[in-house]
Amino acid sequence: MGERLPLIGITGATGAVGGRVARRLDAEGHRLRLIVRDPSRLDPLPERAAEDGPPIEVRTASYSDTDAALEALRGVDVLFMVSAAESPDRLREHLTFIDAAADAQVPHMVYLSFTGASPRATFTFARTHFRTEEHLRNSGMAWTILRDNFYFALLEAMAGQDGIIRGPAGEGRVAAVSHSDVAASAAAVLRTPRDHVEQTYELAGPEALSLGQIARTLTASTGRRITYRRESVREAYASRGDYGVQQWQLDAWVSTYTAIAAGELERRSDVARLTGRPPMTFDQHLGI
């Protein structure tokens, strides 16, 4: 009999990163268990695993449901954990799920965090990621941290209906990254997890761009005039004050820009180190 293939658990398989990771590893014939909240949202995966390789397992569990998570995680050899949806309960959900993985005796967890995760990070969600990382490091499981930068898709969505990117980013720069490069990096770690124990990797693009440069690139790509208008922090809160959101979300939106201004999003990239190829540029992502 051949050697047993390790079972790779993947959360967030209905999302932009987890789904890409699942499709990559499925195409290579790995044993996969997809842990999702709503199986009906799963995109069809390639047929080859069903016909030529191990069948894909699907388990239903949320991060906050300890019993369901325990059942879903038993037998998993390495687990890829995508961060939960942004909410006031996000940290509690993360800690609950990590505890469930440890109780299920998952040997190794790979966590998708955020660049610059720190208790003093300007971007408010990066502080939550730091506390999640610390809990994972103290869980007793082997761990690997992947800290991704903002995605190119966020840059595309920054301009308002009037074609203006508004925010207190100053002349700071952001080394945004593609979903596909993050997924390729995660897949590389999950293929050979023992090579990446107690490692933290930065997943960024190959260039750090100012919002002015991003506006010009979007103009060239879309043919629509996009400009950057620098705001003060007070102006940023005021211009978003009628969105009808809670304070935690408003703080996160504004700190997206102030983190750029603070230089906290200009990070080196480990994508080439993990994947063997340079990360995609913003121009390449836009097809220009």
Contacts in CASP RR format, 6 or more apart in sequence:
PFRMAT RR
TARGET T0000
AUTHOR 0000-0000-0000
METHOD contacts of the structure
MODEL  1
MGERLPLIGITGATGAVGGRVARRLDAEGHRLRLIVRDPSRLDPLPERAA
EDGPPIEVRTASYSDTDAALEALRGVDVLFMVSAAESPDRLREHLTFIDA
AADAQVPHMVYLSFTGASPRATFTFARTHFRTEEHLRNSGMAWTILRDNF
YFALLEAMAGQDGIIRGPAGEGRVAAVSHSDVAASAAAVLRTPRDHVEQT
YELAGPEALSLGQIARTLTASTGRRITYRRESVREAYASRGDYGVQQWQL
DAWVSTYTAIAAGELERRSDVARLTGRPPMTFDQHLGI
5 30 0 8 1.000
5 31 0 8 1.000
5 54 0 8 1.000
6 30 0 8 1.000
6 31 0 8 1.000
6 77 0 8 1.000
6 78 0 8 1.000
7 31 0 8 1.000
7 32 0 8 1.000
7 33 0 8 1.000
7 57 0 8 1.000
7 75 0 8 1.000
7 76 0 8 1.000
7 77 0 8 1.000
7 78 0 8 1.000
8 25 0 8 1.000
8 30 0 8 1.000
8 31 0 8 1.000
8 32 0 8 1.000
8 33 0 8 1.000
8 76 0 8 1.000
8 77 0 8 1.000
8 78 0 8 1.000
8 79 0 8 1.000
8 80 0 8 1.000
8 190 0 8 1.000
9 32 0 8 1.000
9 33 0 8 1.000
9 34 0 8 1.000
9 35 0 8 1.000
9 73 0 8 1.000
9 76 0 8 1.000
9 78 0 8 1.000
9 79 0 8 1.000
9 80 0 8 1.000
10 18 0 8 1.000
10 19 0 8 1.000
10 21 0 8 1.000
10 22 0 8 1.000
10 25 0 8 1.000
10 32 0 8 1.000
10 33 0 8 1.000
10 34 0 8 1.000
10 35 0 8 1.000
10 79 0 8 1.000
10 80 0 8 1.000
11 18 0 8 1.000
11 35 0 8 1.000
11 36 0 8 1.000
11 63 0 8 1.000
11 79 0 8 1.000
11 80 0 8 1.000
11 81 0 8 1.000
11 82 0 8 1.000
12 18 0 8 1.000
12 19 0 8 1.000
12 34 0 8 1.000
12 35 0 8 1.000
12 36 0 8 1.000
12 82 0 8 1.000
13 19 0 8 1.000
13 21 0 8 1.000
13 22 0 8 1.000
13 34 0 8 1.000
13 35 0 8 1.000
13 36 0 8 1.000
13 42 0 8 1.000
14 36 0 8 1.000
14 37 0 8 1.000
14 38 0 8 1.000
14 41 0 8 1.000
14 42 0 8 1.000
14 43 0 8 1.000
15 82 0 8 1.000
16 151 0 8 1.000
16 153 0 8 1.000
16 179 0 8 1.000
17 82 0 8 1.000
17 112 0 8 1.000
17 179 0 8 1.000
17 182 0 8 1.000
17 183 0 8 1.000
17 186 0 8 1.000
18 80 0 8 1.000
18 82 0 8 1.000
18 183 0 8 1.000
18 186 0 8 1.000
19 43 0 8 1.000
19 183 0 8 1.000
20 179 0 8 1.000
20 180 0 8 1.000
20 183 0 8 1.000
20 184 0 8 1.000
21 80 0 8 1.000
21 183 0 8 1.000
21 186 0 8 1.000
21 187 0 8 1.000
21 190 0 8 1.000
22 32 0 8 1.000
22 34 0 8 1.000
22 45 0 8 1.000
22 56 0 8 1.000
23 45 0 8 1.000
23 46 0 8 1.000
24 183 0 8 1.000
24 184 0 8 1.000
24 187 0 8 1.000
25 32 0 8 1.000
25 187 0 8 1.000
25 190 0 8 1.000
25 191 0 8 1.000
26 32 0 8 1.000
26 45 0 8 1.000
26 46 0 8 1.000
26 48 0 8 1.000
26 49 0 8 1.000
26 56 0 8 1.000
27 46 0 8 1.000
27 48 0 8 1.000
27 49 0 8 1.000
28 191 0 8 1.000
29 48 0 8 1.000
29 49 0 8 1.000
29 52 0 8 1.000
29 53 0 8 1.000
29 54 0 8 1.000
30 54 0 8 1.000
30 190 0 8 1.000
30 191 0 8 1.000
31 54 0 8 1.000
32 49 0 8 1.000
32 54 0 8 1.000
32 56 0 8 1.000
32 57 0 8 1.000
33 56 0 8 1.000
33 57 0 8 1.000
33 58 0 8 1.000
33 59 0 8 1.000
33 72 0 8 1.000
33 76 0 8 1.000
34 42 0 8 1.000
34 56 0 8 1.000
34 57 0 8 1.000
34 58 0 8 1.000
34 59 0 8 1.000
35 59 0 8 1.000
35 60 0 8 1.000
35 61 0 8 1.000
35 69 0 8 1.000
35 72 0 8 1.000
35 73 0 8 1.000
36 42 0 8 1.000
36 58 0 8 1.000
36 59 0 8 1.000
36 60 0 8 1.000
36 61 0 8 1.000
37 60 0 8 1.000
37 61 0 8 1.000
37 62 0 8 1.000
38 60 0 8 1.000
39 58 0 8 1.000
39 60 0 8 1.000
42 58 0 8 1.000
45 56 0 8 1.000
49 55 0 8 1.000
49 56 0 8 1.000
50 56 0 8 1.000
59 68 0 8 1.000
59 71 0 8 1.000
59 72 0 8 1.000
60 68 0 8 1.000
60 72 0 8 1.000
61 68 0 8 1.000
61 69 0 8 1.000
61 71 0 8 1.000
61 72 0 8 1.000
61 73 0 8 1.000
62 68 0 8 1.000
62 69 0 8 1.000
62 93 0 8 1.000
63 69 0 8 1.000
63 84 0 8 1.000
63 93 0 8 1.000
63 94 0 8 1.000
63 96 0 8 1.000
63 97 0 8 1.000
64 89 0 8 1.000
64 92 0 8 1.000
64 93 0 8 1.000
64 96 0 8 1.000
64 97 0 8 1.000
66 96 0 8 1.000
66 99 0 8 1.000
66 100 0 8 1.000
69 96 0 8 1.000
69 97 0 8 1.000
69 100 0 8 1.000
69 101 0 8 1.000
69 104 0 8 1.000
70 100 0 8 1.000
70 103 0 8 1.000
70 104 0 8 1.000
73 79 0 8 1.000
73 100 0 8 1.000
73 101 0 8 1.000
73 104 0 8 1.000
73 106 0 8 1.000
74 104 0 8 1.000
74 105 0 8 1.000
75 104 0 8 1.000
75 105 0 8 1.000
75 106 0 8 1.000
76 101 0 8 1.000
76 104 0 8 1.000
76 106 0 8 1.000
77 106 0 8 1.000
77 107 0 8 1.000
77 108 0 8 1.000
78 106 0 8 1.000
78 107 0 8 1.000
78 108 0 8 1.000
78 109 0 8 1.000
78 110 0 8 1.000
78 190 0 8 1.000
78 193 0 8 1.000
79 101 0 8 1.000
79 106 0 8 1.000
79 108 0 8 1.000
79 109 0 8 1.000
79 110 0 8 1.000
80 109 0 8 1.000
80 110 0 8 1.000
80 112 0 8 1.000
80 186 0 8 1.000
80 190 0 8 1.000
81 97 0 8 1.000
81 98 0 8 1.000
81 101 0 8 1.000
81 109 0 8 1.000
81 110 0 8 1.000
81 111 0 8 1.000
81 112 0 8 1.000
82 112 0 8 1.000
83 90 0 8 1.000
83 94 0 8 1.000
83 111 0 8 1.000
83 112 0 8 1.000
83 113 0 8 1.000
83 114 0 8 1.000
83 129 0 8 1.000
83 132 0 8 1.000
84 90 0 8 1.000
84 93 0 8 1.000
84 94 0 8 1.000
84 97 0 8 1.000
86 125 0 8 1.000
86 249 0 8 1.000
86 252 0 8 1.000
87 93 0 8 1.000
88 246 0 8 1.000
88 248 0 8 1.000
90 125 0 8 1.000
90 128 0 8 1.000
91 128 0 8 1.000
91 131 0 8 1.000
91 132 0 8 1.000
94 128 0 8 1.000
94 131 0 8 1.000
94 132 0 8 1.000
94 135 0 8 1.000
95 131 0 8 1.000
95 132 0 8 1.000
95 135 0 8 1.000
98 109 0 8 1.000
98 132 0 8 1.000
98 135 0 8 1.000
98 136 0 8 1.000
98 139 0 8 1.000
98 141 0 8 1.000
99 139 0 8 1.000
101 109 0 8 1.000
101 139 0 8 1.000
101 141 0 8 1.000
102 139 0 8 1.000
102 140 0 8 1.000
102 141 0 8 1.000
106 141 0 8 1.000
107 141 0 8 1.000
107 142 0 8 1.000
108 141 0 8 1.000
108 142 0 8 1.000
108 143 0 8 1.000
108 144 0 8 1.000
108 193 0 8 1.000
108 194 0 8 1.000
108 197 0 8 1.000
109 136 0 8 1.000
109 139 0 8 1.000
109 141 0 8 1.000
109 142 0 8 1.000
109 143 0 8 1.000
109 144 0 8 1.000
110 143 0 8 1.000
110 144 0 8 1.000
110 145 0 8 1.000
110 146 0 8 1.000
110 186 0 8 1.000
110 189 0 8 1.000
110 190 0 8 1.000
110 193 0 8 1.000
110 196 0 8 1.000
111 132 0 8 1.000
111 133 0 8 1.000
111 136 0 8 1.000
111 143 0 8 1.000
111 144 0 8 1.000
111 145 0 8 1.000
111 146 0 8 1.000
112 146 0 8 1.000
112 148 0 8 1.000
112 182 0 8 1.000
112 186 0 8 1.000
113 129 0 8 1.000
113 130 0 8 1.000
113 132 0 8 1.000
113 133 0 8 1.000
113 145 0 8 1.000
113 146 0 8 1.000
113 147 0 8 1.000
113 148 0 8 1.000
114 123 0 8 1.000
114 125 0 8 1.000
114 126 0 8 1.000
114 129 0 8 1.000
114 147 0 8 1.000
114 148 0 8 1.000
114 149 0 8 1.000
115 126 0 8 1.000
115 147 0 8 1.000
115 148 0 8 1.000
115 149 0 8 1.000
115 202 0 8 1.000
115 203 0 8 1.000
115 204 0 8 1.000
115 264 0 8 1.000
115 265 0 8 1.000
115 267 0 8 1.000
116 123 0 8 1.000
116 126 0 8 1.000
116 147 0 8 1.000
116 264 0 8 1.000
116 267 0 8 1.000
117 126 0 8 1.000
117 127 0 8 1.000
117 129 0 8 1.000
117 130 0 8 1.000
117 133 0 8 1.000
117 145 0 8 1.000
117 147 0 8 1.000
118 126 0 8 1.000
118 127 0 8 1.000
118 130 0 8 1.000
119 127 0 8 1.000
119 130 0 8 1.000
119 131 0 8 1.000
120 127 0 8 1.000
121 127 0 8 1.000
121 130 0 8 1.000
121 259 0 8 1.000
121 264 0 8 1.000
122 255 0 8 1.000
122 258 0 8 1.000
122 259 0 8 1.000
122 262 0 8 1.000
122 264 0 8 1.000
123 252 0 8 1.000
123 255 0 8 1.000
123 256 0 8 1.000
123 258 0 8 1.000
123 259 0 8 1.000
123 264 0 8 1.000
124 248 0 8 1.000
124 251 0 8 1.000
124 252 0 8 1.000
124 255 0 8 1.000
125 252 0 8 1.000
126 259 0 8 1.000
126 264 0 8 1.000
129 147 0 8 1.000
133 145 0 8 1.000
136 143 0 8 1.000
136 145 0 8 1.000
137 143 0 8 1.000
142 193 0 8 1.000
142 197 0 8 1.000
142 198 0 8 1.000
143 197 0 8 1.000
143 198 0 8 1.000
144 189 0 8 1.000
144 193 0 8 1.000
144 196 0 8 1.000
144 197 0 8 1.000
144 198 0 8 1.000
144 199 0 8 1.000
144 200 0 8 1.000
144 201 0 8 1.000
145 199 0 8 1.000
145 200 0 8 1.000
145 201 0 8 1.000
146 182 0 8 1.000
146 185 0 8 1.000
146 186 0 8 1.000
146 189 0 8 1.000
146 201 0 8 1.000
146 203 0 8 1.000
147 200 0 8 1.000
147 201 0 8 1.000
147 202 0 8 1.000
147 203 0 8 1.000
147 267 0 8 1.000
148 177 0 8 1.000
148 182 0 8 1.000
148 203 0 8 1.000
148 204 0 8 1.000
149 174 0 8 1.000
149 175 0 8 1.000
149 176 0 8 1.000
149 177 0 8 1.000
149 202 0 8 1.000
149 203 0 8 1.000
149 204 0 8 1.000
149 205 0 8 1.000
149 265 0 8 1.000
149 267 0 8 1.000
150 174 0 8 1.000
150 176 0 8 1.000
150 177 0 8 1.000
150 256 0 8 1.000
150 265 0 8 1.000
151 176 0 8 1.000
151 177 0 8 1.000
151 178 0 8 1.000
151 179 0 8 1.000
151 182 0 8 1.000
152 176 0 8 1.000
152 177 0 8 1.000
152 178 0 8 1.000
152 179 0 8 1.000
152 280 0 8 1.000
152 282 0 8 1.000
152 285 0 8 1.000
152 286 0 8 1.000
153 179 0 8 1.000
154 176 0 8 1.000
154 256 0 8 1.000
155 174 0 8 1.000
155 176 0 8 1.000
155 209 0 8 1.000
155 214 0 8 1.000
155 218 0 8 1.000
155 282 0 8 1.000
156 218 0 8 1.000
156 286 0 8 1.000
158 165 0 8 1.000
158 211 0 8 1.000
158 214 0 8 1.000
159 165 0 8 1.000
159 215 0 8 1.000
159 218 0 8 1.000
159 226 0 8 1.000
160 166 0 8 1.000
163 224 0 8 1.000
163 225 0 8 1.000
163 226 0 8 1.000
163 227 0 8 1.000
164 226 0 8 1.000
164 227 0 8 1.000
164 228 0 8 1.000
164 229 0 8 1.000
165 211 0 8 1.000
165 212 0 8 1.000
165 214 0 8 1.000
165 215 0 8 1.000
165 226 0 8 1.000
165 227 0 8 1.000
165 228 0 8 1.000
165 229 0 8 1.000
166 229 0 8 1.000
166 231 0 8 1.000
166 236 0 8 1.000
166 239 0 8 1.000
167 211 0 8 1.000
167 229 0 8 1.000
167 230 0 8 1.000
167 231 0 8 1.000
167 235 0 8 1.000
167 236 0 8 1.000
167 254 0 8 1.000
167 257 0 8 1.000
168 230 0 8 1.000
168 231 0 8 1.000
168 232 0 8 1.000
168 233 0 8 1.000
168 235 0 8 1.000
168 236 0 8 1.000
168 254 0 8 1.000
168 257 0 8 1.000
168 258 0 8 1.000
168 261 0 8 1.000
169 210 0 8 1.000
169 211 0 8 1.000
169 228 0 8 1.000
169 230 0 8 1.000
169 257 0 8 1.000
169 258 0 8 1.000
169 260 0 8 1.000
169 261 0 8 1.000
170 211 0 8 1.000
170 230 0 8 1.000
170 257 0 8 1.000
170 260 0 8 1.000
170 261 0 8 1.000
171 210 0 8 1.000
171 261 0 8 1.000
172 210 0 8 1.000
172 211 0 8 1.000
172 260 0 8 1.000
172 261 0 8 1.000
172 263 0 8 1.000
172 265 0 8 1.000
172 266 0 8 1.000
173 208 0 8 1.000
173 209 0 8 1.000
173 210 0 8 1.000
173 260 0 8 1.000
173 263 0 8 1.000
173 265 0 8 1.000
173 266 0 8 1.000
174 208 0 8 1.000
174 209 0 8 1.000
174 211 0 8 1.000
174 214 0 8 1.000
174 260 0 8 1.000
174 265 0 8 1.000
174 266 0 8 1.000
175 204 0 8 1.000
175 205 0 8 1.000
175 206 0 8 1.000
175 207 0 8 1.000
175 208 0 8 1.000
175 209 0 8 1.000
175 265 0 8 1.000
175 266 0 8 1.000
175 267 0 8 1.000
175 269 0 8 1.000
176 204 0 8 1.000
176 205 0 8 1.000
176 209 0 8 1.000
176 265 0 8 1.000
176 282 0 8 1.000
177 203 0 8 1.000
177 204 0 8 1.000
177 205 0 8 1.000
177 269 0 8 1.000
177 271 0 8 1.000
177 279 0 8 1.000
177 280 0 8 1.000
178 205 0 8 1.000
178 279 0 8 1.000
178 280 0 8 1.000
178 285 0 8 1.000
180 280 0 8 1.000
181 203 0 8 1.000
181 205 0 8 1.000
181 271 0 8 1.000
181 275 0 8 1.000
181 279 0 8 1.000
181 280 0 8 1.000
182 203 0 8 1.000
184 271 0 8 1.000
184 274 0 8 1.000
184 275 0 8 1.000
185 201 0 8 1.000
185 203 0 8 1.000
185 270 0 8 1.000
185 271 0 8 1.000
185 274 0 8 1.000
185 275 0 8 1.000
188 274 0 8 1.000
188 275 0 8 1.000
189 196 0 8 1.000
189 201 0 8 1.000
189 274 0 8 1.000
201 270 0 8 1.000
201 273 0 8 1.000
201 274 0 8 1.000
202 267 0 8 1.000
202 268 0 8 1.000
202 269 0 8 1.000
202 270 0 8 1.000
203 269 0 8 1.000
203 270 0 8 1.000
203 271 0 8 1.000
203 279 0 8 1.000
204 267 0 8 1.000
204 268 0 8 1.000
204 269 0 8 1.000
204 271 0 8 1.000
204 279 0 8 1.000
205 269 0 8 1.000
205 271 0 8 1.000
205 279 0 8 1.000
205 280 0 8 1.000
205 281 0 8 1.000
206 269 0 8 1.000
206 278 0 8 1.000
206 279 0 8 1.000
206 280 0 8 1.000
206 281 0 8 1.000
207 281 0 8 1.000
207 282 0 8 1.000
208 265 0 8 1.000
208 266 0 8 1.000
209 217 0 8 1.000
209 282 0 8 1.000
210 228 0 8 1.000
211 228 0 8 1.000
211 260 0 8 1.000
212 227 0 8 1.000
212 228 0 8 1.000
214 228 0 8 1.000
214 282 0 8 1.000
215 226 0 8 1.000
215 227 0 8 1.000
215 228 0 8 1.000
216 226 0 8 1.000
217 282 0 8 1.000
217 283 0 8 1.000
217 286 0 8 1.000
217 288 0 8 1.000
218 224 0 8 1.000
218 226 0 8 1.000
218 286 0 8 1.000
219 225 0 8 1.000
219 226 0 8 1.000
220 288 0 8 1.000
221 286 0 8 1.000
221 287 0 8 1.000
221 288 0 8 1.000
231 239 0 8 1.000
231 257 0 8 1.000
233 254 0 8 1.000
233 258 0 8 1.000
236 253 0 8 1.000
236 254 0 8 1.000
236 257 0 8 1.000
237 250 0 8 1.000
237 254 0 8 1.000
240 250 0 8 1.000
240 253 0 8 1.000
240 254 0 8 1.000
241 250 0 8 1.000
243 250 0 8 1.000
245 253 0 8 1.000
259 265 0 8 1.000
269 279 0 8 1.000
271 277 0 8 1.000
271 278 0 8 1.000
271 279 0 8 1.000
272 278 0 8 1.000
272 279 0 8 1.000
END
